[in-house]
Amino acid sequence: MTFLVRLLISAAAVFMVARIVPGIRLGEGDHLNTPTDWMTLLVVAVFFGVVNAVIWPVVLWLTLPVTLVTLGLFVLVVNALMFMLTSRITETLGLGFRVDGFVSAFAGALLMSIVGLLLNYFVANW
């Protein structure tokens, strides 16, 4: 049950980021008109979760000295890189999720963190 709730929260955050941040596209029109669009959204959320669970800790460990020197701000760059990696993986699989550049990935990762934090807070207290 917890996995399903987290998946839906991630999917909602990805949808909101795709609607708000220019340079991040989900499907052809970001309207989620067809069941394929909904499946794309859920698959992107799953891949984002897998990337964050598997690759993010390794990258964070490798960049720990830079993260310490920047007082943790480099974690935002690592999050943007994970967002771009998710985009590249889903593009390779032929899904409609695209991130156009680092600035879009940075803004998207920052907004996704904020939206995910807020949604997790409201779901936990609901």
PyMOL commands that set and color helices and strands:
alter all, ss='L'
color gray80, all
select helices_A, chain A and resi 2-20+35-62+64-69+74-92+102-124
alter helices_A, ss='H'
color red, helices_A
select strands_A, chain A and resi 24-26+97-99
alter strands_A, ss='S'
color yellow, strands_A
deselect
rebuild
show_as cartoon
